[in-house]
Amino acid sequence: MNIFNKIADHYDSPKQIQLADIIIKEVQKELIGINTSEKIALDYGCGTGLISLPLAEKFKELQLVDPAEAMLKIVNQKIEATGLKNTHVIADYFADGSNTVVKADVIIVSLVLLHVPNTEKVLQDLYNRLNPQGTILIVDFDKNEKINHEKVHNGFSQTELKKKMTDIGFHLPISRTFYHGENLFMNQAASMFILRAGKM
């Protein structure tokens, strides 16, 4: 996690902000039909809050979780500057056996899984933290054989990820690719998908 503490101060680059805007629009599409005003949302691996803070007022409560303290410092600065009252910042990384009691109706996991060594363990933990009738939204890169790096997954097969989630207990995972871009992932052309699943 040291790398995220180091890059926190310059993470909100124009490129990252532009990418966040694209992702936010897709997340909003997936939230259509959900009465979010009475829902608790959780942004897992929130970074500087680029994805969830613009959506905060749609929810009853927003919990922003990240293990990088430097990222959360920026989140807190943004919350103070915007005067948001329904947000809570939590420094944690659930996959390490955390006992932090966090439950949510909507969980957002945007460009996070690629950094997580044990994907299944995190997904199981997020499943446990998702309230019944809740929704999880995952944004990540499609699998890309041109990328090989010891610190990140080279994207995900949507079919394989949906099977893993079904095996864990998630209900009816559906996904779609929504964006293609040059130099998008480790300086390679890549595409992003969004996956939605529920919990009975």
N, CA and C atoms as a LAMMPS dump frame, in Angstrom:
ITEM: TIMESTEP
0
ITEM: NUMBER OF ATOMS
600
ITEM: BOX BOUNDS ff ff ff
-5.0000000000000000e+02 5.0000000000000000e+02
-5.0000000000000000e+02 5.0000000000000000e+02
-5.0000000000000000e+02 5.0000000000000000e+02
ITEM: ATOMS id mol type element x y z
1 1 1 N 0.818 -1.215 0
2 1 2 C 0 0 0
3 1 3 C 0.855 1.27 0
4 2 1 N 2.165 1.13 0.208
5 2 2 C 3.027 2.307 0.255
6 2 3 C 2.95 3.139 -1.012
7 3 1 N 2.792 2.466 -2.155
8 3 2 C 2.75 3.193 -3.419
9 3 3 C 1.565 4.159 -3.453
10 4 1 N 0.442 3.767 -2.89
11 4 2 C -0.738 4.631 -2.909
12 4 3 C -0.582 5.804 -1.941
13 5 1 N 0.142 5.595 -0.865
14 5 2 C 0.442 6.72 0.019
15 5 3 C 1.367 7.719 -0.666
16 6 1 N 2.294 7.196 -1.474
17 6 2 C 3.254 8.061 -2.156
18 6 3 C 2.61 8.894 -3.267
19 7 1 N 1.625 8.301 -3.967
20 7 2 C 1.05 9 -5.126
21 7 3 C -0.205 9.791 -4.783
22 8 1 N -0.618 9.754 -3.527
23 8 2 C -1.897 10.37 -3.141
24 8 3 C -1.985 11.844 -3.521
25 9 1 N -0.913 12.597 -3.27
26 9 2 C -0.956 14.046 -3.473
27 9 3 C -1.127 14.448 -4.938
28 10 1 N -0.739 13.572 -5.869
29 10 2 C -0.912 13.917 -7.277
30 10 3 C -1.766 12.867 -8.012
31 11 1 N -2.605 12.155 -7.252
32 11 2 C -3.439 11.11 -7.852
33 11 3 C -4.544 11.707 -8.726
34 12 1 N -5.101 12.834 -8.288
35 12 2 C -6.223 13.448 -9.015
36 12 3 C -5.742 14.234 -10.231
37 13 1 N -5.122 13.525 -11.152
38 13 2 C -4.64 14.148 -12.387
39 13 3 C -5.824 14.352 -13.333
40 14 1 N -5.666 15.211 -14.339
41 14 2 C -6.747 15.381 -15.323
42 14 3 C -7.184 14.055 -15.945
43 15 1 N -6.236 13.16 -16.204
44 15 2 C -6.556 11.86 -16.797
45 15 3 C -7.411 11.035 -15.843
46 16 1 N -7.052 11.026 -14.558
47 16 2 C -7.814 10.251 -13.566
48 16 3 C -9.216 10.833 -13.382
49 17 1 N -9.304 12.139 -13.387
50 17 2 C -10.608 12.794 -13.217
51 17 3 C -11.51 12.498 -14.409
52 18 1 N -10.935 12.535 -15.609
53 18 2 C -11.702 12.224 -16.815
54 18 3 C -12.197 10.777 -16.79
55 19 1 N -11.325 9.871 -16.383
56 19 2 C -11.689 8.464 -16.291
57 19 3 C -12.775 8.253 -15.236
58 20 1 N -12.642 8.952 -14.117
59 20 2 C -13.642 8.853 -13.047
60 20 3 C -15.006 9.31 -13.54
61 21 1 N -15.04 10.375 -14.312
62 21 2 C -16.313 10.872 -14.846
63 21 3 C -17 9.826 -15.716
64 22 1 N -16.211 9.109 -16.516
65 22 2 C -16.749 8.051 -17.375
66 22 3 C -17.329 6.926 -16.515
67 23 1 N -16.598 6.55 -15.469
68 23 2 C -17.044 5.462 -14.584
69 23 3 C -18.289 5.873 -13.809
70 24 1 N -18.324 7.102 -13.318
71 24 2 C -19.486 7.585 -12.556
72 24 3 C -20.764 7.462 -13.378
73 25 1 N -20.69 7.819 -14.654
74 25 2 C -21.878 7.737 -15.518
75 25 3 C -22.385 6.308 -15.621
76 26 1 N -21.468 5.345 -15.688
77 26 2 C -21.877 3.937 -15.78
78 26 3 C -22.457 3.45 -14.46
79 27 1 N -21.861 3.873 -13.358
80 27 2 C -22.391 3.508 -12.033
81 27 3 C -23.805 4.056 -11.87
82 28 1 N -24.002 5.302 -12.303
83 28 2 C -25.334 5.909 -12.204
84 28 3 C -26.369 5.13 -13.009
85 29 1 N -25.973 4.632 -14.187
86 29 2 C -26.89 3.83 -14.998
87 29 3 C -27.334 2.586 -14.234
88 30 1 N -26.394 1.966 -13.516
89 30 2 C -26.704 0.733 -12.799
90 30 3 C -27.535 0.989 -11.54
91 31 1 N -27.559 2.233 -11.086
92 31 2 C -28.336 2.574 -9.89
93 31 3 C -29.769 2.975 -10.216
94 32 1 N -30.078 3.097 -11.515
95 32 2 C -31.444 3.444 -11.918
96 32 3 C -32.399 2.361 -11.42
97 33 1 N -33.468 2.79 -10.795
98 33 2 C -34.438 1.834 -10.278
99 33 3 C -34.23 1.475 -8.822
100 34 1 N -33.107 1.914 -8.252
101 34 2 C -32.841 1.678 -6.829
102 34 3 C -33.113 2.969 -6.063
103 35 1 N -33.92 2.877 -5.015
104 35 2 C -34.202 4.048 -4.173
105 35 3 C -33.009 4.278 -3.249
106 36 1 N -31.991 4.942 -3.794
107 36 2 C -30.729 5.086 -3.051
108 36 3 C -30.832 6.018 -1.858
109 37 1 N -31.859 6.846 -1.787
110 37 2 C -31.949 7.84 -0.706
111 37 3 C -32.045 7.197 0.672
112 38 1 N -32.44 5.928 0.715
113 38 2 C -32.545 5.219 1.999
114 38 3 C -31.465 4.139 2.132
115 39 1 N -30.467 4.186 1.252
116 39 2 C -29.446 3.136 1.219
117 39 3 C -28.108 3.616 1.782
118 40 1 N -27.384 2.667 2.348
119 40 2 C -26.013 2.909 2.794
120 40 3 C -25.079 2.389 1.71
121 41 1 N -24.166 3.23 1.247
122 41 2 C -23.212 2.842 0.206
123 41 3 C -21.818 2.682 0.809
124 42 1 N -21.056 1.781 0.226
125 42 2 C -19.678 1.538 0.633
126 42 3 C -18.795 1.592 -0.602
127 43 1 N -17.8 2.452 -0.585
128 43 2 C -16.816 2.538 -1.663
129 43 3 C -15.556 1.849 -1.162
130 44 1 N -15.331 0.619 -1.644
131 44 2 C -14.194 -0.175 -1.181
132 44 3 C -12.971 0.123 -2.047
133 45 1 N -11.887 0.551 -1.391
134 45 2 C -10.701 0.98 -2.132
135 45 3 C -10.962 2.322 -2.779
136 46 1 N -11.469 3.242 -1.969
137 46 2 C -12.013 4.515 -2.482
138 46 3 C -10.97 5.456 -3.059
139 47 1 N -9.681 5.249 -2.725
140 47 2 C -8.666 6.191 -3.19
141 47 3 C -8.954 7.586 -2.667
142 48 1 N -8.996 8.556 -3.552
143 48 2 C -9.278 9.94 -3.128
144 48 3 C -10.763 10.28 -3.241
145 49 1 N -11.59 9.259 -3.423
146 49 2 C -13.039 9.49 -3.46
147 49 3 C -13.561 9.997 -4.79
148 50 1 N -12.781 9.852 -5.849
149 50 2 C -13.182 10.393 -7.15
150 50 3 C -14.503 9.816 -7.651
151 51 1 N -14.763 8.54 -7.353
152 51 2 C -15.974 7.893 -7.864
153 51 3 C -17.175 8.155 -6.97
154 52 1 N -17.012 7.954 -5.672
155 52 2 C -18.199 7.955 -4.804
156 52 3 C -18.586 9.313 -4.226
157 53 1 N -17.648 10.201 -3.999
158 53 2 C -18.013 11.494 -3.397
159 53 3 C -19.01 12.281 -4.259
160 54 1 N -18.881 12.275 -5.607
161 54 2 C -19.891 12.973 -6.412
162 54 3 C -21.283 12.337 -6.311
163 55 1 N -21.343 11.091 -5.811
164 55 2 C -22.616 10.384 -5.677
165 55 3 C -23.144 10.402 -4.241
166 56 1 N -22.381 10.989 -3.329
167 56 2 C -22.686 10.884 -1.895
168 56 3 C -24.101 11.336 -1.545
169 57 1 N -24.548 12.424 -2.137
170 57 2 C -25.85 12.979 -1.757
171 57 3 C -27.019 12.126 -2.241
172 58 1 N -26.736 11.142 -3.098
173 58 2 C -27.791 10.23 -3.549
174 58 3 C -28.14 9.199 -2.469
175 59 1 N -27.226 9.029 -1.496
176 59 2 C -27.381 7.985 -0.502
177 59 3 C -27.692 8.555 0.89
178 60 1 N -28.264 7.7 1.716
179 60 2 C -28.481 8.069 3.116
180 60 3 C -27.13 8.22 3.816
181 61 1 N -26.204 7.322 3.466
182 61 2 C -24.883 7.325 4.094
183 61 3 C -23.87 6.744 3.127
184 62 1 N -22.65 7.291 3.142
185 62 2 C -21.565 6.791 2.309
186 62 3 C -20.362 6.482 3.185
187 63 1 N -19.88 5.244 3.084
188 63 2 C -18.683 4.828 3.804
189 63 3 C -17.549 4.659 2.791
190 64 1 N -16.45 5.35 3.017
191 64 2 C -15.301 5.283 2.117
192 64 3 C -14.181 4.528 2.822
193 65 1 N -13.786 3.404 2.241
194 65 2 C -12.811 2.521 2.874
195 65 3 C -11.56 2.415 2.014
196 66 1 N -10.405 2.591 2.623
197 66 2 C -9.139 2.436 1.914
198 66 3 C -8.041 2.208 2.95
199 67 1 N -7.036 1.39 2.632
200 67 2 C -5.945 1.181 3.577
201 67 3 C -4.885 2.281 3.543
202 68 1 N -4.901 3.132 2.508
203 68 2 C -3.868 4.161 2.351
204 68 3 C -4.282 5.449 3.078
205 69 1 N -3.629 5.726 4.176
206 69 2 C -3.973 6.889 5.005
207 69 3 C -3.824 8.204 4.239
208 70 1 N -2.838 8.274 3.36
209 70 2 C -2.623 9.514 2.607
210 70 3 C -3.788 9.787 1.657
211 71 1 N -4.351 8.717 1.081
212 71 2 C -5.535 8.873 0.228
213 71 3 C -6.71 9.394 1.058
214 72 1 N -6.895 8.81 2.227
215 72 2 C -8.024 9.19 3.076
216 72 3 C -7.886 10.617 3.608
217 73 1 N -6.664 11.08 3.751
218 73 2 C -6.445 12.469 4.162
219 73 3 C -7.038 13.416 3.11
220 74 1 N -6.844 13.079 1.845
221 74 2 C -7.398 13.897 0.758
222 74 3 C -8.921 13.782 0.732
223 75 1 N -9.441 12.567 0.968
224 75 2 C -10.89 12.385 1.042
225 75 3 C -11.473 13.296 2.117
226 76 1 N -10.843 13.309 3.276
227 76 2 C -11.329 14.151 4.382
228 76 3 C -11.296 15.631 4.023
229 77 1 N -10.271 16.041 3.3
230 77 2 C -10.19 17.436 2.849
231 77 3 C -11.344 17.774 1.909
232 78 1 N -11.667 16.837 1.015
233 78 2 C -12.777 17.045 0.078
234 78 3 C -14.114 17.105 0.823
235 79 1 N -14.281 16.228 1.792
236 79 2 C -15.524 16.208 2.574
237 79 3 C -15.7 17.522 3.319
238 80 1 N -14.61 18.003 3.9
239 80 2 C -14.668 19.275 4.636
240 80 3 C -14.978 20.433 3.692
241 81 1 N -14.367 20.411 2.503
242 81 2 C -14.557 21.508 1.546
243 81 3 C -15.983 21.536 0.988
244 82 1 N -16.594 20.352 0.833
245 82 2 C -17.935 20.283 0.25
246 82 3 C -19.041 20.3 1.292
247 83 1 N -18.662 20.103 2.556
248 83 2 C -19.656 20.146 3.624
249 83 3 C -20.56 18.925 3.692
250 84 1 N -20.124 17.816 3.113
251 84 2 C -20.928 16.594 3.164
252 84 3 C -21.035 16.096 4.608
253 85 1 N -22.244 15.747 5.012
254 85 2 C -22.481 15.325 6.4
255 85 3 C -22.753 13.831 6.536
256 86 1 N -22.96 13.151 5.416
257 86 2 C -23.38 11.746 5.486
258 86 3 C -22.26 10.771 5.13
259 87 1 N -21.01 11.23 5.219
260 87 2 C -19.875 10.398 4.823
261 87 3 C -19.045 9.978 6.029
262 88 1 N -18.497 8.771 5.935
263 88 2 C -17.624 8.237 6.982
264 88 3 C -16.398 7.625 6.32
265 89 1 N -15.23 7.943 6.833
266 89 2 C -13.981 7.443 6.269
267 89 3 C -13.424 6.356 7.189
268 90 1 N -13.034 5.23 6.589
269 90 2 C -12.54 4.091 7.371
270 90 3 C -11.22 3.625 6.78
271 91 1 N -10.173 3.626 7.595
272 91 2 C -8.869 3.125 7.161
273 91 3 C -8.819 1.625 7.435
274 92 1 N -8.951 0.835 6.384
275 92 2 C -9.007 -0.618 6.579
276 92 3 C -8.759 -1.325 5.262
277 93 1 N -8.473 -2.624 5.384
278 93 2 C -8.313 -3.506 4.234
279 93 3 C -8.92 -4.835 4.641
280 94 1 N -10.172 -5.031 4.291
281 94 2 C -10.959 -6.127 4.846
282 94 3 C -10.3 -7.496 4.716
283 95 1 N -9.55 -7.706 3.657
284 95 2 C -9.005 -9.034 3.381
285 95 3 C -7.976 -9.475 4.412
286 96 1 N -7.527 -8.577 5.257
287 96 2 C -6.537 -8.929 6.276
288 96 3 C -7.177 -9.423 7.559
289 97 1 N -8.419 -9.866 7.489
290 97 2 C -9.094 -10.383 8.674
291 97 3 C -9.611 -9.302 9.588
292 98 1 N -9.931 -8.16 9.031
293 98 2 C -10.429 -7.042 9.82
294 98 3 C -11.74 -7.388 10.509
295 99 1 N -11.895 -6.881 11.717
296 99 2 C -13.139 -7.058 12.463
297 99 3 C -14.014 -5.812 12.408
298 100 1 N -13.635 -4.845 11.557
299 100 2 C -14.426 -3.637 11.43
300 100 3 C -15.847 -3.993 11.002
301 101 1 N -16.824 -3.519 11.768
302 101 2 C -18.222 -3.829 11.46
303 101 3 C -18.729 -2.814 10.44
304 102 1 N -18.831 -3.244 9.207
305 102 2 C -19.324 -2.385 8.131
306 102 3 C -20.342 -3.179 7.322
307 103 1 N -21.534 -2.619 7.169
308 103 2 C -22.567 -3.232 6.338
309 103 3 C -23.075 -2.175 5.366
310 104 1 N -23.482 -2.613 4.178
311 104 2 C -23.954 -1.654 3.182
312 104 3 C -24.995 -2.293 2.266
313 105 1 N -25.801 -1.417 1.647
314 105 2 C -26.804 -1.854 0.68
315 105 3 C -26.271 -1.802 -0.745
316 106 1 N -25.314 -0.903 -0.973
317 106 2 C -24.666 -0.769 -2.284
318 106 3 C -23.158 -0.719 -2.061
319 107 1 N -22.43 -1.603 -2.717
320 107 2 C -20.971 -1.61 -2.617
321 107 3 C -20.387 -1.302 -3.989
322 108 1 N -19.49 -0.337 -4.026
323 108 2 C -18.802 0.056 -5.266
324 108 3 C -17.335 -0.341 -5.149
325 109 1 N -16.846 -1.062 -6.149
326 109 2 C -15.447 -1.509 -6.158
327 109 3 C -14.873 -1.124 -7.527
328 110 1 N -14.271 0.037 -7.612
329 110 2 C -13.837 0.576 -8.904
330 110 3 C -12.317 0.532 -9.065
331 111 1 N -11.862 -0.255 -10.022
332 111 2 C -10.435 -0.414 -10.346
333 111 3 C -9.623 -0.751 -9.096
334 112 1 N -10.15 -1.692 -8.341
335 112 2 C -9.529 -2.124 -7.094
336 112 3 C -9.085 -3.579 -7.152
337 113 1 N -9.925 -4.438 -7.696
338 113 2 C -9.629 -5.877 -7.673
339 113 3 C -8.302 -6.206 -8.348
340 114 1 N -7.92 -5.422 -9.361
341 114 2 C -6.667 -5.731 -10.048
342 114 3 C -5.462 -5.618 -9.121
343 115 1 N -5.621 -4.868 -8.011
344 115 2 C -4.526 -4.7 -7.042
345 115 3 C -4.583 -5.72 -5.907
346 116 1 N -5.623 -6.553 -5.88
347 116 2 C -5.848 -7.459 -4.747
348 116 3 C -5.343 -8.86 -5.093
349 117 1 N -4.33 -9.362 -4.37
350 117 2 C -3.787 -10.694 -4.68
351 117 3 C -4.839 -11.8 -4.579
352 118 1 N -5.586 -11.826 -3.488
353 118 2 C -6.579 -12.875 -3.273
354 118 3 C -7.977 -12.329 -3.548
355 119 1 N -8.357 -12.369 -4.816
356 119 2 C -9.64 -11.803 -5.241
357 119 3 C -10.813 -12.47 -4.532
358 120 1 N -10.776 -13.81 -4.452
359 120 2 C -11.892 -14.543 -3.856
360 120 3 C -12.111 -14.145 -2.399
361 121 1 N -11.025 -13.969 -1.668
362 121 2 C -11.137 -13.631 -0.247
363 121 3 C -11.826 -12.281 -0.058
364 122 1 N -11.448 -11.3 -0.878
365 122 2 C -12.065 -9.977 -0.786
366 122 3 C -13.529 -10.036 -1.203
367 123 1 N -13.819 -10.755 -2.274
368 123 2 C -15.212 -10.862 -2.723
369 123 3 C -16.08 -11.54 -1.668
370 124 1 N -15.536 -12.561 -1.013
371 124 2 C -16.288 -13.227 0.064
372 124 3 C -16.559 -12.259 1.208
373 125 1 N -15.551 -11.453 1.545
374 125 2 C -15.725 -10.503 2.64
375 125 3 C -16.75 -9.433 2.268
376 126 1 N -16.7 -8.973 1.032
377 126 2 C -17.67 -7.968 0.584
378 126 3 C -19.072 -8.561 0.546
379 127 1 N -19.179 -9.832 0.169
380 127 2 C -20.482 -10.502 0.189
381 127 3 C -21.045 -10.507 1.61
382 128 1 N -20.188 -10.808 2.575
383 128 2 C -20.618 -10.844 3.974
384 128 3 C -21.059 -9.472 4.472
385 129 1 N -20.509 -8.417 3.901
386 129 2 C -20.823 -7.057 4.334
387 129 3 C -21.991 -6.439 3.564
388 130 1 N -22.427 -7.122 2.523
389 130 2 C -23.553 -6.629 1.723
390 130 3 C -24.866 -7.063 2.376
391 131 1 N -25.746 -6.112 2.61
392 131 2 C -27.044 -6.424 3.204
393 131 3 C -27.895 -7.239 2.234
394 132 1 N -28.826 -8.054 2.758
395 132 2 C -29.76 -8.758 1.883
396 132 3 C -30.487 -7.775 0.968
397 133 1 N -30.731 -8.192 -0.25
398 133 2 C -31.331 -7.363 -1.307
399 133 3 C -30.382 -6.252 -1.764
400 134 1 N -29.114 -6.346 -1.371
401 134 2 C -28.138 -5.329 -1.745
402 134 3 C -27.544 -5.566 -3.123
403 135 1 N -26.753 -4.597 -3.569
404 135 2 C -26.156 -4.618 -4.911
405 135 3 C -24.67 -4.307 -4.817
406 136 1 N -23.869 -5.066 -5.546
407 136 2 C -22.447 -4.747 -5.675
408 136 3 C -22.167 -4.367 -7.12
409 137 1 N -21.38 -3.308 -7.301
410 137 2 C -20.971 -2.85 -8.625
411 137 3 C -19.446 -2.892 -8.699
412 138 1 N -18.941 -3.649 -9.654
413 138 2 C -17.494 -3.782 -9.82
414 138 3 C -17.095 -3.222 -11.181
415 139 1 N -16.129 -2.309 -11.174
416 139 2 C -15.549 -1.786 -12.415
417 139 3 C -14.096 -2.227 -12.466
418 140 1 N -13.7 -2.823 -13.589
419 140 2 C -12.296 -3.212 -13.723
420 140 3 C -11.954 -3.383 -15.201
421 141 1 N -10.72 -3.785 -15.439
422 141 2 C -10.253 -3.957 -16.811
423 141 3 C -10.539 -5.368 -17.313
424 142 1 N -10.904 -5.462 -18.583
425 142 2 C -10.979 -6.774 -19.221
426 142 3 C -9.576 -7.372 -19.283
427 143 1 N -9.51 -8.698 -19.249
428 143 2 C -8.216 -9.387 -19.281
429 143 3 C -7.418 -8.959 -20.5
430 144 1 N -6.126 -8.687 -20.298
431 144 2 C -5.275 -8.146 -21.352
432 144 3 C -3.924 -8.868 -21.323
433 145 1 N -3.73 -9.742 -22.291
434 145 2 C -2.522 -10.578 -22.312
435 145 3 C -1.243 -9.764 -22.572
436 146 1 N -1.382 -8.526 -23.018
437 146 2 C -0.2 -7.694 -23.276
438 146 3 C 0.419 -7.16 -21.979
439 147 1 N -0.315 -7.314 -20.885
440 147 2 C 0.142 -6.759 -19.611
441 147 3 C 0.672 -7.87 -18.72
442 148 1 N 1.854 -7.64 -18.178
443 148 2 C 2.465 -8.606 -17.268
444 148 3 C 3.209 -7.83 -16.19
445 149 1 N 2.638 -7.801 -14.995
446 149 2 C 3.24 -7.057 -13.895
447 149 3 C 2.996 -7.811 -12.6
448 150 1 N 4.032 -7.928 -11.79
449 150 2 C 3.934 -8.745 -10.57
450 150 3 C 2.988 -8.159 -9.527
451 151 1 N 2.685 -6.878 -9.635
452 151 2 C 1.882 -6.227 -8.6
453 151 3 C 0.391 -6.174 -8.922
454 152 1 N 0.005 -6.452 -10.165
455 152 2 C -1.41 -6.331 -10.529
456 152 3 C -1.845 -7.513 -11.388
457 153 1 N -3.138 -7.838 -11.325
458 153 2 C -3.731 -8.777 -12.274
459 153 3 C -3.769 -8.088 -13.641
460 154 1 N -3.694 -8.853 -14.697
461 154 2 C -3.755 -8.244 -16.033
462 154 3 C -5.21 -8.172 -16.513
463 155 1 N -6.07 -7.712 -15.644
464 155 2 C -7.488 -7.63 -15.947
465 155 3 C -8.195 -8.921 -15.591
466 156 1 N -9.478 -9.009 -15.956
467 156 2 C -10.286 -10.166 -15.582
468 156 3 C -11.161 -10.618 -16.741
469 157 1 N -11.341 -11.917 -16.832
470 157 2 C -12.358 -12.482 -17.711
471 157 3 C -13.703 -12.268 -17.032
472 158 1 N -14.617 -11.599 -17.716
473 158 2 C -15.927 -11.351 -17.115
474 158 3 C -16.633 -12.667 -16.789
475 159 1 N -16.512 -13.644 -17.67
476 159 2 C -17.157 -14.95 -17.46
477 159 3 C -16.61 -15.628 -16.213
478 160 1 N -15.286 -15.626 -16.053
479 160 2 C -14.666 -16.274 -14.892
480 160 3 C -15.005 -15.543 -13.601
481 161 1 N -15.016 -14.214 -13.654
482 161 2 C -15.321 -13.442 -12.459
483 161 3 C -16.764 -13.676 -12.026
484 162 1 N -17.672 -13.729 -12.981
485 162 2 C -19.084 -13.972 -12.647
486 162 3 C -19.27 -15.362 -12.031
487 163 1 N -18.511 -16.347 -12.52
488 163 2 C -18.598 -17.692 -11.939
489 163 3 C -18.096 -17.695 -10.501
490 164 1 N -16.97 -17.018 -10.255
491 164 2 C -16.449 -16.925 -8.891
492 164 3 C -17.488 -16.3 -7.963
493 165 1 N -18.136 -15.26 -8.445
494 165 2 C -19.101 -14.557 -7.611
495 165 3 C -20.346 -15.404 -7.356
496 166 1 N -20.773 -16.145 -8.37
497 166 2 C -21.912 -17.05 -8.2
498 166 3 C -21.577 -18.134 -7.186
499 167 1 N -20.359 -18.67 -7.251
500 167 2 C -19.922 -19.701 -6.301
501 167 3 C -19.922 -19.176 -4.867
502 168 1 N -19.59 -17.893 -4.706
503 168 2 C -19.582 -17.28 -3.37
504 168 3 C -20.997 -17.1 -2.847
505 169 1 N -21.951 -16.855 -3.77
506 169 2 C -23.339 -16.665 -3.354
507 169 3 C -24.019 -15.452 -3.951
508 170 1 N -23.253 -14.633 -4.691
509 170 2 C -23.858 -13.472 -5.332
510 170 3 C -24.925 -13.93 -6.323
511 171 1 N -25.967 -13.126 -6.465
512 171 2 C -27.128 -13.483 -7.266
513 171 3 C -27.103 -12.78 -8.627
514 172 1 N -27.274 -13.554 -9.677
515 172 2 C -27.428 -13.049 -11.042
516 172 3 C -26.405 -11.977 -11.445
517 173 1 N -25.104 -12.279 -11.401
518 173 2 C -24.125 -11.297 -11.879
519 173 3 C -24.257 -11.07 -13.381
520 174 1 N -24.327 -9.821 -13.767
521 174 2 C -24.352 -9.463 -15.179
522 174 3 C -23.265 -8.414 -15.417
523 175 1 N -22.715 -8.392 -16.627
524 175 2 C -21.622 -7.453 -16.889
525 175 3 C -21.649 -7.009 -18.341
526 176 1 N -20.947 -5.917 -18.592
527 176 2 C -20.827 -5.4 -19.955
528 176 3 C -19.573 -4.537 -20.046
529 177 1 N -18.935 -4.589 -21.183
530 177 2 C -17.809 -3.69 -21.458
531 177 3 C -18.386 -2.341 -21.875
532 178 1 N -17.862 -1.265 -21.298
533 178 2 C -18.443 0.049 -21.59
534 178 3 C -17.449 1.08 -22.113
535 179 1 N -16.16 0.758 -22.1
536 179 2 C -15.206 1.783 -22.537
537 179 3 C -13.925 1.149 -23.061
538 180 1 N -13.426 1.686 -24.159
539 180 2 C -12.124 1.297 -24.722
540 180 3 C -11.263 2.557 -24.791
541 181 1 N -9.986 2.416 -24.478
542 181 2 C -9.113 3.586 -24.54
543 181 3 C -7.669 3.215 -24.809
544 182 1 N -6.941 4.143 -25.416
545 182 2 C -5.502 3.97 -25.638
546 182 3 C -4.747 4.319 -24.36
547 183 1 N -3.648 3.621 -24.124
548 183 2 C -2.811 3.885 -22.929
549 183 3 C -3.639 3.888 -21.646
550 184 1 N -4.621 3.008 -21.59
551 184 2 C -5.57 3.016 -20.48
552 184 3 C -5.081 2.21 -19.283
553 185 1 N -4.374 1.127 -19.553
554 185 2 C -3.977 0.192 -18.502
555 185 3 C -2.507 -0.163 -18.691
556 186 1 N -1.649 0.323 -17.783
557 186 2 C -0.2 0.09 -17.872
558 186 3 C 0.342 0.486 -19.249
559 187 1 N -0.115 1.653 -19.728
560 187 2 C 0.309 2.217 -21.013
561 187 3 C -0.069 1.347 -22.221
562 188 1 N -1.089 0.501 -22.042
563 188 2 C -1.575 -0.328 -23.142
564 188 3 C -3.033 0.026 -23.45
565 189 1 N -3.425 -0.18 -24.701
566 189 2 C -4.841 -0.058 -25.052
567 189 3 C -5.615 -1.112 -24.266
568 190 1 N -6.763 -0.731 -23.72
569 190 2 C -7.507 -1.652 -22.866
570 190 3 C -8.98 -1.276 -22.857
571 191 1 N -9.771 -2.141 -22.255
572 191 2 C -11.196 -1.865 -22.102
573 191 3 C -11.608 -2.113 -20.659
574 192 1 N -12.681 -1.449 -20.259
575 192 2 C -13.216 -1.594 -18.895
576 192 3 C -14.62 -2.17 -18.947
577 193 1 N -14.949 -2.938 -17.929
578 193 2 C -16.292 -3.478 -17.808
579 193 3 C -16.908 -3.068 -16.473
580 194 1 N -18.221 -3.15 -16.394
581 194 2 C -18.915 -2.977 -15.134
582 194 3 C -19.754 -4.22 -14.894
583 195 1 N -19.685 -4.731 -13.689
584 195 2 C -20.402 -5.945 -13.297
585 195 3 C -21.34 -5.599 -12.149
586 196 1 N -22.563 -6.076 -12.253
587 196 2 C -23.553 -5.861 -11.201
588 196 3 C -24.053 -7.211 -10.708
589 197 1 N -24.125 -7.369 -9.39
590 197 2 C -24.662 -8.591 -8.809
591 197 3 C -25.433 -8.231 -7.546
592 198 1 N -26.285 -9.134 -7.114
593 198 2 C -27.09 -8.889 -5.933
594 198 3 C -26.851 -9.915 -4.849
595 199 1 N -27.569 -9.755 -3.768
596 199 2 C -27.552 -10.711 -2.656
597 199 3 C -29.001 -10.944 -2.233
598 200 1 N -29.384 -12.197 -2.206
599 200 2 C -30.768 -12.527 -1.851
600 200 3 C -31.015 -12.322 -0.35
